[in-house]
Amino acid sequence: MYLTKEVKAEIFKKHGGEAKNTGSSEGQIALFTHRINHLTEHLKRNRKDFNTERSLVKLVGKRRSLLDYLIKTDIVRYREIIKELGIRK
């Protein structure tokens, strides 16, 4: 499995403050970004995997919703997270 407990804990520790802070917006956005990158690589190899493509679109929508929430509540945190994760080009 590409996403083990240790990898998730590291993502939340790096972006959420601590490993157990799984509810932070930044941590969830970072986790979604990690999963989106993995699914994107999978779809490059398996073009006709439409179920994975649907899952990818749903994940992007969830991440977008969290980013919209973050931009409304705290623009500074929003700018930091997109810069750190390299979401915008």
N, CA, C and O atoms as CSV, one atom per row, in Angstrom:
chain,resi,resn,atom,element,x,y,z
A,1,MET,N,N,0.846,-1.183,0.000
A,1,MET,CA,C,0.000,0.000,0.000
A,1,MET,C,C,0.886,1.239,0.000
A,1,MET,O,O,1.887,1.289,0.714
A,2,TYR,N,N,0.536,2.196,-0.765
A,2,TYR,CA,C,1.353,3.399,-0.902
A,2,TYR,C,C,1.172,4.354,0.270
A,2,TYR,O,O,2.014,5.225,0.488
A,3,LEU,N,N,0.088,4.208,1.027
A,3,LEU,CA,C,-0.206,5.149,2.104
A,3,LEU,C,C,-0.307,4.380,3.422
A,3,LEU,O,O,-1.386,3.933,3.813
A,4,THR,N,N,0.806,4.238,4.082
A,4,THR,CA,C,0.841,3.512,5.342
A,4,THR,C,C,0.560,4.465,6.501
A,4,THR,O,O,0.460,5.678,6.312
A,5,LYS,N,N,0.436,3.903,7.691
A,5,LYS,CA,C,0.218,4.717,8.882
A,5,LYS,C,C,1.344,5.719,9.090
A,5,LYS,O,O,1.117,6.870,9.462
A,6,GLU,N,N,2.551,5.258,8.842
A,6,GLU,CA,C,3.721,6.110,9.064
A,6,GLU,C,C,3.741,7.290,8.097
A,6,GLU,O,O,4.079,8.409,8.481
A,7,VAL,N,N,3.377,7.034,6.841
A,7,VAL,CA,C,3.356,8.100,5.840
A,7,VAL,C,C,2.282,9.128,6.195
A,7,VAL,O,O,2.510,10.335,6.105
A,8,LYS,N,N,1.104,8.634,6.601
A,8,LYS,CA,C,0.031,9.555,6.994
A,8,LYS,C,C,0.440,10.380,8.208
A,8,LYS,O,O,0.199,11.586,8.254
A,9,ALA,N,N,1.059,9.727,9.190
A,9,ALA,CA,C,1.494,10.444,10.389
A,9,ALA,C,C,2.524,11.511,10.042
A,9,ALA,O,O,2.507,12.606,10.605
A,10,GLU,N,N,3.421,11.189,9.113
A,10,GLU,CA,C,4.433,12.157,8.691
A,10,GLU,C,C,3.787,13.356,7.987
A,10,GLU,O,O,4.175,14.501,8.222
A,11,ILE,N,N,2.809,13.091,7.128
A,11,ILE,CA,C,2.122,14.170,6.410
A,11,ILE,C,C,1.410,15.090,7.401
A,11,ILE,O,O,1.511,16.313,7.300
A,12,PHE,N,N,0.689,14.501,8.358
A,12,PHE,CA,C,-0.032,15.319,9.325
A,12,PHE,C,C,0.916,16.039,10.270
A,12,PHE,O,O,0.620,17.149,10.712
A,13,LYS,N,N,2.050,15.428,10.587
A,13,LYS,CA,C,3.018,16.079,11.464
A,13,LYS,C,C,3.641,17.283,10.759
A,13,LYS,O,O,3.859,18.331,11.366
A,14,LYS,N,N,3.918,17.114,9.489
A,14,LYS,CA,C,4.558,18.192,8.728
A,14,LYS,C,C,3.598,19.351,8.466
A,14,LYS,O,O,3.992,20.514,8.555
A,15,HIS,N,N,2.353,19.043,8.147
A,15,HIS,CA,C,1.421,20.090,7.727
A,15,HIS,C,C,0.366,20.431,8.765
A,15,HIS,O,O,-0.169,21.540,8.752
A,16,GLY,N,N,0.055,19.511,9.660
A,16,GLY,CA,C,-1.011,19.748,10.619
A,16,GLY,C,C,-0.541,20.169,11.993
A,16,GLY,O,O,-1.355,20.524,12.845
A,17,GLY,N,N,0.758,20.134,12.221
A,17,GLY,CA,C,1.283,20.502,13.514
A,17,GLY,C,C,1.771,19.300,14.294
A,17,GLY,O,O,2.909,19.300,14.764
A,18,GLU,N,N,0.954,18.281,14.446
A,18,GLU,CA,C,1.356,17.045,15.102
A,18,GLU,C,C,0.669,15.872,14.420
A,18,GLU,O,O,-0.298,16.051,13.679
A,19,ALA,N,N,1.170,14.680,14.672
A,19,ALA,CA,C,0.703,13.497,13.949
A,19,ALA,C,C,-0.758,13.170,14.238
A,19,ALA,O,O,-1.436,12.592,13.389
A,20,LYS,N,N,-1.253,13.526,15.417
A,20,LYS,CA,C,-2.630,13.191,15.777
A,20,LYS,C,C,-3.640,14.258,15.359
A,20,LYS,O,O,-4.845,14.070,15.531
A,21,ASN,N,N,-3.167,15.358,14.820
A,21,ASN,CA,C,-4.055,16.446,14.404
A,21,ASN,C,C,-4.546,16.183,12.981
A,21,ASN,O,O,-4.143,16.861,12.036
A,22,THR,N,N,-5.417,15.194,12.846
A,22,THR,CA,C,-5.879,14.794,11.513
A,22,THR,C,C,-7.027,15.656,11.009
A,22,THR,O,O,-7.441,15.509,9.859
A,23,GLY,N,N,-7.543,16.534,11.825
A,23,GLY,CA,C,-8.671,17.353,11.415
A,23,GLY,C,C,-8.290,18.705,10.854
A,23,GLY,O,O,-9.158,19.446,10.393
A,24,SER,N,N,-7.015,19.043,10.883
A,24,SER,CA,C,-6.605,20.359,10.396
A,24,SER,C,C,-6.777,20.434,8.881
A,24,SER,O,O,-6.553,19.459,8.164
A,25,SER,N,N,-7.167,21.578,8.427
A,25,SER,CA,C,-7.380,21.768,6.987
A,25,SER,C,C,-6.089,21.551,6.206
A,25,SER,O,O,-6.090,20.922,5.148
A,26,GLU,N,N,-4.987,22.079,6.737
A,26,GLU,CA,C,-3.719,21.940,6.035
A,26,GLU,C,C,-3.306,20.474,5.917
A,26,GLU,O,O,-2.830,20.041,4.868
A,27,GLY,N,N,-3.489,19.719,6.987
A,27,GLY,CA,C,-3.142,18.304,6.958
A,27,GLY,C,C,-3.982,17.529,5.968
A,27,GLY,O,O,-3.464,16.685,5.238
A,28,GLN,N,N,-5.282,17.807,5.935
A,28,GLN,CA,C,-6.161,17.112,5.001
A,28,GLN,C,C,-5.839,17.491,3.559
A,28,GLN,O,O,-5.861,16.635,2.676
A,29,ILE,N,N,-5.542,18.752,3.316
A,29,ILE,CA,C,-5.181,19.190,1.968
A,29,ILE,C,C,-3.895,18.501,1.527
A,29,ILE,O,O,-3.780,18.070,0.380
A,30,ALA,N,N,-2.929,18.396,2.434
A,30,ALA,CA,C,-1.669,17.727,2.106
A,30,ALA,C,C,-1.897,16.246,1.819
A,30,ALA,O,O,-1.297,15.693,0.897
A,31,LEU,N,N,-2.761,15.601,2.604
A,31,LEU,CA,C,-3.063,14.193,2.373
A,31,LEU,C,C,-3.757,13.995,1.028
A,31,LEU,O,O,-3.413,13.082,0.276
A,32,PHE,N,N,-4.733,14.851,0.725
A,32,PHE,CA,C,-5.414,14.759,-0.561
A,32,PHE,C,C,-4.431,14.983,-1.706
A,32,PHE,O,O,-4.519,14.310,-2.734
A,33,THR,N,N,-3.503,15.914,-1.543
A,33,THR,CA,C,-2.522,16.188,-2.587
A,33,THR,C,C,-1.635,14.969,-2.815
A,33,THR,O,O,-1.319,14.632,-3.955
A,34,HIS,N,N,-1.238,14.313,-1.735
A,34,HIS,CA,C,-0.425,13.099,-1.857
A,34,HIS,C,C,-1.192,12.017,-2.621
A,34,HIS,O,O,-0.640,11.369,-3.511
A,35,ARG,N,N,-2.457,11.828,-2.272
A,35,ARG,CA,C,-3.280,10.824,-2.949
A,35,ARG,C,C,-3.529,11.198,-4.409
A,35,ARG,O,O,-3.515,10.328,-5.280
A,36,ILE,N,N,-3.756,12.476,-4.684
A,36,ILE,CA,C,-3.994,12.939,-6.053
A,36,ILE,C,C,-2.757,12.683,-6.914
A,36,ILE,O,O,-2.873,12.227,-8.052
A,37,ASN,N,N,-1.582,12.975,-6.374
A,37,ASN,CA,C,-0.345,12.724,-7.133
A,37,ASN,C,C,-0.176,11.241,-7.433
A,37,ASN,O,O,0.247,10.871,-8.529
A,38,HIS,N,N,-0.502,10.397,-6.469
A,38,HIS,CA,C,-0.394,8.955,-6.683
A,38,HIS,C,C,-1.375,8.483,-7.764
A,38,HIS,O,O,-1.004,7.715,-8.651
A,39,LEU,N,N,-2.617,8.944,-7.684
A,39,LEU,CA,C,-3.617,8.528,-8.682
A,39,LEU,C,C,-3.283,9.066,-10.066
A,39,LEU,O,O,-3.562,8.408,-11.069
A,40,THR,N,N,-2.696,10.244,-10.132
A,40,THR,CA,C,-2.300,10.809,-11.422
A,40,THR,C,C,-1.243,9.941,-12.089
A,40,THR,O,O,-1.308,9.680,-13.290
A,41,GLU,N,N,-0.270,9.497,-11.303
A,41,GLU,CA,C,0.754,8.603,-11.848
A,41,GLU,C,C,0.136,7.283,-12.300
A,41,GLU,O,O,0.518,6.739,-13.336
A,42,HIS,N,N,-0.809,6.772,-11.532
A,42,HIS,CA,C,-1.485,5.523,-11.908
A,42,HIS,C,C,-2.227,5.688,-13.232
A,42,HIS,O,O,-2.188,4.804,-14.088
A,43,LEU,N,N,-2.901,6.821,-13.391
A,43,LEU,CA,C,-3.670,7.042,-14.618
A,43,LEU,C,C,-2.780,7.276,-15.838
A,43,LEU,O,O,-3.208,7.045,-16.969
A,44,LYS,N,N,-1.561,7.728,-15.621
A,44,LYS,CA,C,-0.642,7.866,-16.751
A,44,LYS,C,C,-0.283,6.498,-17.328
A,44,LYS,O,O,-0.066,6.356,-18.531
A,45,ARG,N,N,-0.223,5.490,-16.448
A,45,ARG,CA,C,0.092,4.134,-16.894
A,45,ARG,C,C,-1.154,3.383,-17.361
A,45,ARG,O,O,-1.068,2.549,-18.261
A,46,ASN,N,N,-2.303,3.668,-16.763
A,46,ASN,CA,C,-3.541,2.936,-17.054
A,46,ASN,C,C,-4.617,3.923,-17.518
A,46,ASN,O,O,-5.460,4.351,-16.730
A,47,ARG,N,N,-4.576,4.267,-18.777
A,47,ARG,CA,C,-5.455,5.302,-19.314
A,47,ARG,C,C,-6.927,4.968,-19.200
A,47,ARG,O,O,-7.747,5.870,-19.024
A,48,LYS,N,N,-7.279,3.719,-19.294
A,48,LYS,CA,C,-8.685,3.354,-19.371
A,48,LYS,C,C,-9.291,2.960,-18.029
A,48,LYS,O,O,-10.365,2.360,-17.989
A,49,ASP,N,N,-8.632,3.282,-16.956
A,49,ASP,CA,C,-9.141,2.976,-15.625
A,49,ASP,C,C,-10.089,4.101,-15.200
A,49,ASP,O,O,-9.685,5.054,-14.533
A,50,PHE,N,N,-11.338,3.971,-15.593
A,50,PHE,CA,C,-12.294,5.054,-15.402
A,50,PHE,C,C,-12.760,5.181,-13.954
A,50,PHE,O,O,-13.147,6.269,-13.528
A,51,ASN,N,N,-12.732,4.095,-13.196
A,51,ASN,CA,C,-13.096,4.184,-11.785
A,51,ASN,C,C,-12.079,5.014,-11.012
A,51,ASN,O,O,-12.447,5.816,-10.154
A,52,THR,N,N,-10.816,4.822,-11.315
A,52,THR,CA,C,-9.779,5.628,-10.673
A,52,THR,C,C,-9.884,7.077,-11.110
A,52,THR,O,O,-9.643,7.989,-10.319
A,53,GLU,N,N,-10.237,7.287,-12.351
A,53,GLU,CA,C,-10.393,8.648,-12.844
A,53,GLU,C,C,-11.514,9.368,-12.097
A,53,GLU,O,O,-11.391,10.547,-11.762
A,54,ARG,N,N,-12.594,8.658,-11.842
A,54,ARG,CA,C,-13.709,9.238,-11.100
A,54,ARG,C,C,-13.283,9.561,-9.669
A,54,ARG,O,O,-13.632,10.613,-9.133
A,55,SER,N,N,-12.529,8.653,-9.056
A,55,SER,CA,C,-12.029,8.890,-7.704
A,55,SER,C,C,-11.114,10.107,-7.664
A,55,SER,O,O,-11.150,10.891,-6.716
A,56,LEU,N,N,-10.306,10.256,-8.682
A,56,LEU,CA,C,-9.409,11.403,-8.757
A,56,LEU,C,C,-10.194,12.706,-8.833
A,56,LEU,O,O,-9.863,13.673,-8.148
A,57,VAL,N,N,-11.225,12.735,-9.655
A,57,VAL,CA,C,-12.040,13.941,-9.798
A,57,VAL,C,C,-12.729,14.281,-8.464
A,57,VAL,O,O,-12.820,15.451,-8.092
A,58,LYS,N,N,-13.209,13.258,-7.754
A,58,LYS,CA,C,-13.844,13.492,-6.465
A,58,LYS,C,C,-12.841,14.040,-5.440
A,58,LYS,O,O,-13.172,14.934,-4.662
A,59,LEU,N,N,-11.627,13.504,-5.444
A,59,LEU,CA,C,-10.605,13.989,-4.523
A,59,LEU,C,C,-10.220,15.437,-4.815
A,59,LEU,O,O,-10.024,16.234,-3.898
A,60,VAL,N,N,-10.114,15.764,-6.088
A,60,VAL,CA,C,-9.782,17.140,-6.461
A,60,VAL,C,C,-10.888,18.083,-5.987
A,60,VAL,O,O,-10.608,19.187,-5.520
A,61,GLY,N,N,-12.134,17.652,-6.107
A,61,GLY,CA,C,-13.245,18.463,-5.632
A,61,GLY,C,C,-13.226,18.651,-4.127
A,61,GLY,O,O,-13.503,19.747,-3.638
A,62,LYS,N,N,-12.904,17.602,-3.386
A,62,LYS,CA,C,-12.804,17.715,-1.928
A,62,LYS,C,C,-11.685,18.673,-1.531
A,62,LYS,O,O,-11.846,19.507,-0.641
A,63,ARG,N,N,-10.544,18.533,-2.214
A,63,ARG,CA,C,-9.422,19.434,-1.914
A,63,ARG,C,C,-9.779,20.868,-2.244
A,63,ARG,O,O,-9.418,21.790,-1.513
A,64,ARG,N,N,-10.493,21.054,-3.354
A,64,ARG,CA,C,-10.905,22.396,-3.741
A,64,ARG,C,C,-11.829,23.013,-2.684
A,64,ARG,O,O,-11.712,24.197,-2.367
A,65,SER,N,N,-12.745,22.204,-2.141
A,65,SER,CA,C,-13.651,22.683,-1.102
A,65,SER,C,C,-12.882,23.106,0.142
A,65,SER,O,O,-13.178,24.143,0.735
A,66,LEU,N,N,-11.905,22.312,0.536
A,66,LEU,CA,C,-11.095,22.671,1.706
A,66,LEU,C,C,-10.277,23.937,1.438
A,66,LEU,O,O,-10.130,24.783,2.320
A,67,LEU,N,N,-9.751,24.062,0.229
A,67,LEU,CA,C,-9.000,25.273,-0.105
A,67,LEU,C,C,-9.916,26.500,-0.118
A,67,LEU,O,O,-9.504,27.579,0.309
A,68,ASP,N,N,-11.141,26.347,-0.598
A,68,ASP,CA,C,-12.105,27.452,-0.567
A,68,ASP,C,C,-12.420,27.864,0.860
A,68,ASP,O,O,-12.510,29.053,1.167
A,69,TYR,N,N,-12.591,26.870,1.738
A,69,TYR,CA,C,-12.835,27.157,3.150
A,69,TYR,C,C,-11.648,27.906,3.751
A,69,TYR,O,O,-11.824,28.885,4.477
A,70,LEU,N,N,-10.446,27.442,3.445
A,70,LEU,CA,C,-9.248,28.046,4.014
A,70,LEU,C,C,-9.052,29.466,3.510
A,70,LEU,O,O,-8.610,30.331,4.267
A,71,ILE,N,N,-9.370,29.722,2.251
A,71,ILE,CA,C,-9.195,31.080,1.720
A,71,ILE,C,C,-10.189,32.057,2.350
A,71,ILE,O,O,-9.896,33.245,2.489
A,72,LYS,N,N,-11.364,31.553,2.730
A,72,LYS,CA,C,-12.357,32.406,3.381
A,72,LYS,C,C,-11.992,32.708,4.830
A,72,LYS,O,O,-12.243,33.806,5.325
A,73,THR,N,N,-11.398,31.726,5.505
A,73,THR,CA,C,-11.125,31.897,6.927
A,73,THR,C,C,-9.767,32.534,7.206
A,73,THR,O,O,-9.656,33.395,8.078
A,74,ASP,N,N,-8.730,32.118,6.473
A,74,ASP,CA,C,-7.386,32.623,6.756
A,74,ASP,C,C,-6.553,32.610,5.483
A,74,ASP,O,O,-6.022,31.570,5.092
A,75,ILE,N,N,-6.442,33.757,4.842
A,75,ILE,CA,C,-5.755,33.860,3.549
A,75,ILE,C,C,-4.258,33.567,3.680
A,75,ILE,O,O,-3.645,33.054,2.744
A,76,VAL,N,N,-3.672,33.889,4.829
A,76,VAL,CA,C,-2.239,33.655,5.017
A,76,VAL,C,C,-1.945,32.157,5.027
A,76,VAL,O,O,-1.017,31.706,4.356
A,77,ARG,N,N,-2.724,31.380,5.780
A,77,ARG,CA,C,-2.548,29.928,5.815
A,77,ARG,C,C,-2.770,29.331,4.429
A,77,ARG,O,O,-2.069,28.400,4.034
A,78,TYR,N,N,-3.742,29.863,3.691
A,78,TYR,CA,C,-4.010,29.395,2.323
A,78,TYR,C,C,-2.786,29.592,1.439
A,78,TYR,O,O,-2.373,28.678,0.725
A,79,ARG,N,N,-2.212,30.783,1.490
A,79,ARG,CA,C,-1.043,31.073,0.653
A,79,ARG,C,C,0.154,30.214,1.034
A,79,ARG,O,O,0.919,29.787,0.169
A,80,GLU,N,N,0.317,29.958,2.338
A,80,GLU,CA,C,1.429,29.113,2.777
A,80,GLU,C,C,1.280,27.682,2.282
A,80,GLU,O,O,2.249,27.075,1.825
A,81,ILE,N,N,0.069,27.142,2.372
A,81,ILE,CA,C,-0.128,25.733,2.001
A,81,ILE,C,C,0.005,25.529,0.492
A,81,ILE,O,O,0.573,24.525,0.062
A,82,ILE,N,N,-0.503,26.451,-0.316
A,82,ILE,CA,C,-0.364,26.255,-1.765
A,82,ILE,C,C,1.077,26.441,-2.207
A,82,ILE,O,O,1.524,25.807,-3.163
A,83,LYS,N,N,1.809,27.313,-1.510
A,83,LYS,CA,C,3.221,27.499,-1.847
A,83,LYS,C,C,4.022,26.264,-1.431
A,83,LYS,O,O,4.889,25.804,-2.174
A,84,GLU,N,N,3.734,25.732,-0.248
A,84,GLU,CA,C,4.468,24.580,0.261
A,84,GLU,C,C,4.210,23.315,-0.562
A,84,GLU,O,O,5.128,22.540,-0.828
A,85,LEU,N,N,2.961,23.118,-0.960
A,85,LEU,CA,C,2.617,21.911,-1.718
A,85,LEU,C,C,2.810,22.060,-3.217
A,85,LEU,O,O,2.812,21.070,-3.949
A,86,GLY,N,N,2.973,23.295,-3.676
A,86,GLY,CA,C,3.165,23.529,-5.109
A,86,GLY,C,C,1.899,23.242,-5.906
A,86,GLY,O,O,1.967,22.707,-7.013
A,87,ILE,N,N,0.740,23.598,-5.345
A,87,ILE,CA,C,-0.528,23.313,-6.022
A,87,ILE,C,C,-0.713,24.237,-7.215
A,87,ILE,O,O,-1.114,23.792,-8.290
A,88,ARG,N,N,-0.425,25.511,-7.034
A,88,ARG,CA,C,-0.549,26.467,-8.134
A,88,ARG,C,C,0.779,26.591,-8.842
A,88,ARG,O,O,1.840,26.463,-8.231
A,89,LYS,N,N,0.714,26.838,-10.117
A,89,LYS,CA,C,1.949,26.961,-10.886
A,89,LYS,C,C,2.354,28.416,-11.028
A,89,LYS,O,O,3.375,28.715,-11.648
